[in-house]
Amino acid sequence: MSKVVVIGGGVSGLTTALCLQKQFKDAISELTVLAAEFPGDYHAADYTSPWAGADWASFAKDSEPDQIRRDKLTYDVLIRLADSEPAAGIKKYPLKFFRSRSEPLPWYIKQRFVQGIRIYSADEIRASNLDPAEMQGFEFTSVTITPTRYNSYLISRLTAGGATIRRTKKLDSITDIVALLGYVPTLVVNCTGLSAGKLLRDVDPVEAAKVFPVKGQIVQIYEDLPFQVIIEDLPAEDNPLPNQFLNIFPRVEGGCIVGGIVGKYDGSRDVDPELSESILRIAKKHVPELKSTTVYNSYAALRPGREGGVRIGYSEYPLANRGGVLKVVHNYGIAGAGYQSSYGSAIEVCGYATRALNGRSKCPFKL
Ligand SMILES: Cc1cc2nc3c(=O)[nH]c(=O)nc-3n(C[C@H](O)[C@H](O)[C@H](O)COP(=O)(O)OP(=O)(O)OC[C@H]3O[C@@H](n4cnc5c(N)ncnc54)[C@H](O)[C@@H]3O)c2cc1C
């Protein structure tokens, strides 16, 4: 029987652990999720999952079939959870999406993959104070997830299935896990997000150098909305920063998060008060339904970016002091899409895990 350790208590680690638990029910004797930070740990600087939006609006381009597959699979699971599992903290909302006419429609509209698709008329675009000559608009059924509720729900499912949740101080190197555990696990799954760069720098320096932060800034307000909003290309007269956009995601328990920015390579966690003001001004201008904005919190957070996109793959790292190798499947570097592709990525990890677990999987299985 196999001992499997997932490093990472964010959405990637918890979803991956859950899928491993389901798929390798009979092959895994011990499943441990090991992490320095877990849901509720608001001190954590480079722990991204508590700070996400978090909605589903796939960023995948037509030329990225792997990412489309991951996002598709995840959409179906999140919609089902929203319909059937109130404890998960997920709710379905129409998403009103606007972008420049020079951009193509996203794959999920072209393929008519998502539910509730409607393309906006010129009058509907004008109603959002946008110019239909410049902008296109459409809506579809998305979800928003309250991150800490959802990740706690994943933990409760994992522990109900017999997994161990264990806190550790941050490992310096991935191979240090052997000394910490006192044995060589059958398989390690690396879901360490932005910290993957540090964790791999000794054993996999080329890969380690590809990891970078992508800063976001969010304002949280008490007011509620019955829909989500994304405006990707803000009009010049709004004076946005070059990498600024608008997103408003209401939460199942009430209130909304309002963002945002995509600050590639920016690792600071300072909140820019001028940006917060700009975010709220732009939100009120383009969402007339938002009559007031009562702020209860503002924060900046770092998405786990990686050159080339998410890394899902298999590696073996030599164990210098004891001989043999540490077998690792990676799942890190998903940047701003960790929730919306979580199940698709996790299923892919299961495919690689089959190698280390001698092909013993339970197929098909239900998520
Ligand atoms: C402002 C903002 C808005 C976002 N909106 C969305 C959205 O709308 N939709 C969406 O899908 N995504 C969104 N995201 C992105 C999403 O939050 C991330 O993609 C996701 O949280 C990444 O999760 P992760 O599990 O890979 O990493 P993390 O959540 O960072 O988890 C990493 C885990 O690894 C552990 N760890 C790391 N290094 C070590 C070590 N050396 N030793 C032990 N433990 C270690 C940490 O303690 C932590 O538990 C948003 C992110 C931000 C910042």
The ligand as a MOL file (V3000), in Angstrom:
LIG
                    3D

  0  0  0     0  0            999 V3000
M  V30 BEGIN CTAB
M  V30 COUNTS 53 58 0 0 0
M  V30 BEGIN ATOM
M  V30 1 C -6.9430 38.9890 -6.0360 0
M  V30 2 C -7.0540 37.5940 -6.5590 0
M  V30 3 C -8.2070 37.2160 -7.2540 0
M  V30 4 C -8.3220 35.9230 -7.7550 0
M  V30 5 N -9.4720 35.5470 -8.3940 0
M  V30 6 C -9.6070 34.2890 -8.8800 0
M  V30 7 C -10.8020 33.8910 -9.5510 0
M  V30 8 O -11.7400 34.6640 -9.7070 0
M  V30 9 N -10.8780 32.6090 -10.0090 0
M  V30 10 C -9.8460 31.7150 -9.8660 0
M  V30 11 O -9.9680 30.5830 -10.3150 0
M  V30 12 N -8.7070 32.0770 -9.2290 0
M  V30 13 C -8.5590 33.3380 -8.7440 0
M  V30 14 N -7.3990 33.7140 -8.1350 0
M  V30 15 C -6.2600 32.8000 -8.1680 0
M  V30 16 C -6.3050 31.7500 -7.0860 0
M  V30 17 O -6.4880 32.3590 -5.8370 0
M  V30 18 C -4.9820 30.9720 -7.1250 0
M  V30 19 O -4.7550 30.4630 -8.4160 0
M  V30 20 C -5.0250 29.8050 -6.1520 0
M  V30 21 O -5.4220 30.2310 -4.8870 0
M  V30 22 C -3.6620 29.1320 -6.0660 0
M  V30 23 O -3.8130 28.1130 -5.1300 0
M  V30 24 P -2.6190 27.1110 -4.7780 0
M  V30 25 O -3.2180 26.0770 -3.9160 0
M  V30 26 O -1.9410 26.7060 -6.0260 0
M  V30 27 O -1.5800 28.0070 -3.9620 0
M  V30 28 P -1.7260 28.6070 -2.4980 0
M  V30 29 O -3.1290 28.9410 -2.1820 0
M  V30 30 O -0.7420 29.7150 -2.4010 0
M  V30 31 O -1.3020 27.4320 -1.5310 0
M  V30 32 C 0.0320 27.0670 -1.3550 0
M  V30 33 C 0.0940 26.1400 -0.1670 0
M  V30 34 O 1.3840 25.5600 -0.1120 0
M  V30 35 C 1.9240 25.7020 1.1970 0
M  V30 36 N 3.3610 25.7990 1.0690 0
M  V30 37 C 4.0470 26.5580 0.1680 0
M  V30 38 N 5.3640 26.3520 0.3060 0
M  V30 39 C 5.5250 25.4540 1.3060 0
M  V30 40 C 6.6670 24.8590 1.9130 0
M  V30 41 N 7.9010 25.1510 1.5010 0
M  V30 42 N 6.4740 24.0140 2.9440 0
M  V30 43 C 5.2110 23.7220 3.3660 0
M  V30 44 N 4.0890 24.2680 2.8080 0
M  V30 45 C 4.2540 25.1110 1.8000 0
M  V30 46 C 1.2890 26.9850 1.7200 0
M  V30 47 O 1.3480 27.0170 3.1250 0
M  V30 48 C -0.1240 26.8260 1.1800 0
M  V30 49 O -0.8660 25.9770 2.0240 0
M  V30 50 C -7.2660 34.9990 -7.5880 0
M  V30 51 C -6.1290 35.3680 -6.8650 0
M  V30 52 C -6.0240 36.6550 -6.3640 0
M  V30 53 C -4.8030 37.0350 -5.5920 0
M  V30 END ATOM
M  V30 BEGIN BOND
M  V30 1 1 1 2
M  V30 2 1 2 3
M  V30 3 2 2 52
M  V30 4 2 3 4
M  V30 5 1 4 5
M  V30 6 1 4 50
M  V30 7 2 5 6
M  V30 8 1 6 7
M  V30 9 1 6 13
M  V30 10 2 7 8
M  V30 11 1 7 9
M  V30 12 1 9 10
M  V30 13 2 10 11
M  V30 14 1 10 12
M  V30 15 2 12 13
M  V30 16 1 13 14
M  V30 17 1 14 15
M  V30 18 1 14 50
M  V30 19 1 15 16
M  V30 20 1 16 17
M  V30 21 1 16 18
M  V30 22 1 18 19
M  V30 23 1 18 20
M  V30 24 1 20 21
M  V30 25 1 20 22
M  V30 26 1 22 23
M  V30 27 1 23 24
M  V30 28 2 24 25
M  V30 29 1 24 26
M  V30 30 1 24 27
M  V30 31 1 27 28
M  V30 32 2 28 29
M  V30 33 1 28 30
M  V30 34 1 28 31
M  V30 35 1 31 32
M  V30 36 1 32 33
M  V30 37 1 33 34
M  V30 38 1 33 48
M  V30 39 1 34 35
M  V30 40 1 35 36
M  V30 41 1 35 46
M  V30 42 1 36 37
M  V30 43 1 36 45
M  V30 44 2 37 38
M  V30 45 1 38 39
M  V30 46 1 39 40
M  V30 47 2 39 45
M  V30 48 1 40 41
M  V30 49 2 40 42
M  V30 50 1 42 43
M  V30 51 2 43 44
M  V30 52 1 44 45
M  V30 53 1 46 47
M  V30 54 1 46 48
M  V30 55 1 48 49
M  V30 56 2 50 51
M  V30 57 1 51 52
M  V30 58 1 52 53
M  V30 END BOND
M  V30 END CTAB
M  END
